Amino acid sequence: MQNLPGKGLSPLLGKFDLDPGNWRPLFYPVEIAVPVAAGGIAAGSVSINNMPYIWTRTTHKIVGDTADTSTSNLFQDGQYDVNFRDEQSVYQRDFAPADLVFGGYGAGDGGQAGGFVIDMPYPIAFAGNATVTFEVRNRVLRAPADLSTTFTVVFVLHGISSWGKARSRTR
């Protein structure tokens, strides 16, 4: 059989790629409405499903109209700190700049420059049914053009999860 579209496997896949096992990527996002006042703190939590999960990295950024900084007054400036924990452990001694902990989205230029990601020094494994809480502290006074009292920061946990027993596929 030729490897044509709709005719069997992709030429990029081999017979062992049919069933990669029960571990699959899984992403957990959390949006946190942070006060615009300097020093304002807000928290948000992510509930891990009832299945094994290994957390390998985290990304974050300010969401909203940051592409046109002349109208929104929001910037991907990295001027917010993070503190995170779960029910069992506190992973930081105190707040630290989020980009120094997890990597950064942009370079203070509206997110036009490429960012970087810092993997966890050691992946954090959860058996399931866990809650990870992020606290965010704003470092600068922000003045959004729409006069809102908060801006939104999103954190995304990246990892792999056991989805149960894999099922073999047949051709």
Wavefront OBJ file of the C-alpha trace (Angstrom):
o trace
v 0.000 0.000 0.000
v 1.322 3.416 -0.895
v 1.540 6.109 1.745
v -0.812 8.531 0.043
v -3.310 10.779 1.823
v -6.141 8.607 3.116
v -4.212 5.442 2.231
v -2.665 4.161 5.464
v 0.126 5.589 7.556
v 1.838 8.891 6.930
v 5.382 8.446 5.634
v 6.471 10.193 8.844
v 4.990 7.444 11.036
v 6.209 3.928 11.622
v 4.321 0.874 12.858
v 5.323 1.624 16.459
v 3.742 5.098 16.243
v 0.243 3.620 16.060
v -0.038 3.346 19.830
v 2.215 5.705 21.785
v 0.949 4.310 25.094
v -1.274 5.782 27.733
v 0.799 8.940 28.427
v -0.348 11.996 26.499
v 0.322 15.752 26.691
v -2.084 17.712 28.888
v -2.244 21.460 29.490
v -3.957 23.176 32.408
v -4.624 26.943 32.053
v -5.635 29.402 34.752
v -6.609 33.060 34.240
v -5.970 35.481 37.083
v -7.458 38.992 37.276
v -4.658 41.033 38.848
v -5.255 44.517 40.312
v -3.740 47.340 38.236
v -2.378 49.053 41.376
v 1.307 48.511 42.115
v 1.575 45.811 44.770
v -1.895 44.406 44.020
v -2.126 40.640 44.577
v -4.568 38.080 43.184
v -4.648 34.283 43.160
v -5.998 31.550 40.927
v -5.986 27.754 41.133
v -5.809 24.842 38.736
v -7.432 21.524 39.630
v -5.545 18.493 38.348
v -7.844 15.739 37.032
v -8.131 12.418 38.817
v -5.312 10.825 36.848
v -1.526 10.810 37.188
v 0.080 14.026 35.896
v 3.711 15.070 35.524
v 4.181 18.857 35.370
v 7.226 19.724 33.268
v 7.033 23.471 32.521
v 4.873 26.570 32.808
v 4.228 29.460 30.451
v 2.524 32.765 31.214
v 1.600 36.101 29.712
v -0.705 39.075 30.006
v -3.763 38.584 27.804
v -5.913 41.276 26.284
v -5.143 44.070 23.872
v -1.364 44.149 24.251
v -0.648 44.288 20.510
v -1.623 47.971 20.239
v -0.001 49.565 23.241
v -1.051 53.047 22.135
v -4.686 52.215 22.896
v -4.544 49.646 25.712
v -1.615 50.708 27.915
v -0.956 47.018 28.601
v 2.477 45.636 27.875
v 4.159 42.220 27.956
v 6.641 43.808 30.336
v 7.138 40.940 32.777
v 6.526 43.313 35.670
v 4.617 40.841 37.829
v 5.779 38.353 40.406
v 4.539 34.850 41.098
v 4.367 32.531 44.070
v 3.024 28.993 43.594
v 2.153 25.991 45.715
v 0.006 22.885 45.946
v -1.682 21.301 48.967
v 1.530 19.531 49.992
v 4.353 21.905 49.075
v 5.287 25.552 48.755
v 7.760 25.771 45.882
v 9.157 29.250 46.577
v 10.444 31.096 49.588
v 8.763 34.313 48.436
v 7.407 36.078 45.365
v 9.809 36.219 42.407
v 9.505 37.721 38.912
v 7.491 35.242 36.838
v 9.900 35.414 33.897
v 12.828 34.456 36.155
v 10.911 31.438 37.456
v 9.224 30.145 34.293
v 10.689 32.147 31.394
v 9.191 35.117 29.621
v 6.802 35.870 26.801
v 8.377 38.962 25.251
v 10.987 41.595 25.854
v 8.877 44.524 27.003
v 8.128 45.536 23.428
v 4.535 44.404 23.233
v 5.567 40.763 22.888
v 7.103 41.206 19.444
v 10.388 39.581 20.399
v 10.596 35.854 20.983
v 10.334 34.621 24.533
v 12.002 31.764 26.349
v 10.802 28.916 28.545
v 12.539 27.488 31.582
v 11.732 23.822 32.196
v 11.156 22.733 35.769
v 14.491 21.764 37.366
v 12.768 18.506 38.265
v 9.285 17.536 37.021
v 6.575 17.567 39.678
v 4.400 14.441 39.717
v 0.844 14.323 41.033
v -1.160 11.145 41.603
v -4.313 13.073 40.664
v -6.912 15.288 42.327
v -4.423 18.011 43.239
v -4.744 21.788 43.206
v -1.956 24.161 42.171
v -2.382 27.774 43.279
v -0.645 30.776 41.733
v -0.459 34.160 43.422
v 0.443 37.104 41.194
v 1.727 40.447 42.464
v 1.718 43.440 40.119
v 4.962 45.436 40.285
v 3.913 48.644 38.487
v 0.900 50.935 38.323
v -0.981 50.101 35.153
v -3.499 52.409 33.535
v -5.547 50.402 31.028
v -7.246 52.583 28.411
v -10.644 51.074 29.284
v -10.142 52.128 32.944
v -10.565 48.565 34.187
v -9.300 47.844 37.689
v -7.672 44.521 36.752
v -5.644 42.986 33.959
v -5.482 39.272 33.164
v -2.435 37.040 33.458
v -2.699 33.444 32.210
v -0.503 30.613 33.423
v -0.474 27.273 31.591
v 0.903 24.118 33.165
v 2.505 21.839 30.562
v 2.927 18.163 31.238
v 1.942 14.617 30.480
v -0.865 12.586 31.955
v -1.743 8.930 32.075
v -5.019 8.557 30.192
v -5.469 4.929 31.209
v -4.850 1.737 29.347
v -4.062 2.331 25.699
v -6.135 0.597 23.067
v -4.414 -0.859 20.067
v -5.606 0.226 16.675
v -5.959 -1.993 13.668
v -5.443 -1.011 10.090
l 1 2 3 4 5 6 7 8 9 10 11 12 13 14 15 16 17 18 19 20 21 22 23 24 25 26 27 28 29 30 31 32 33 34 35 36 37 38 39 40 41 42 43 44 45 46 47 48 49 50 51 52 53 54 55 56 57 58 59 60 61 62 63 64 65 66 67 68 69 70 71 72 73 74 75 76 77 78 79 80 81 82 83 84 85 86 87 88 89 90 91 92 93 94 95 96 97 98 99 100 101 102 103 104 105 106 107 108 109 110 111 112 113 114 115 116 117 118 119 120 121 122 123 124 125 126 127 128 129 130 131 132 133 134 135 136 137 138 139 140 141 142 143 144 145 146 147 148 149 150 151 152 153 154 155 156 157 158 159 160 161 162 163 164 165 166 167 168 169 170 171
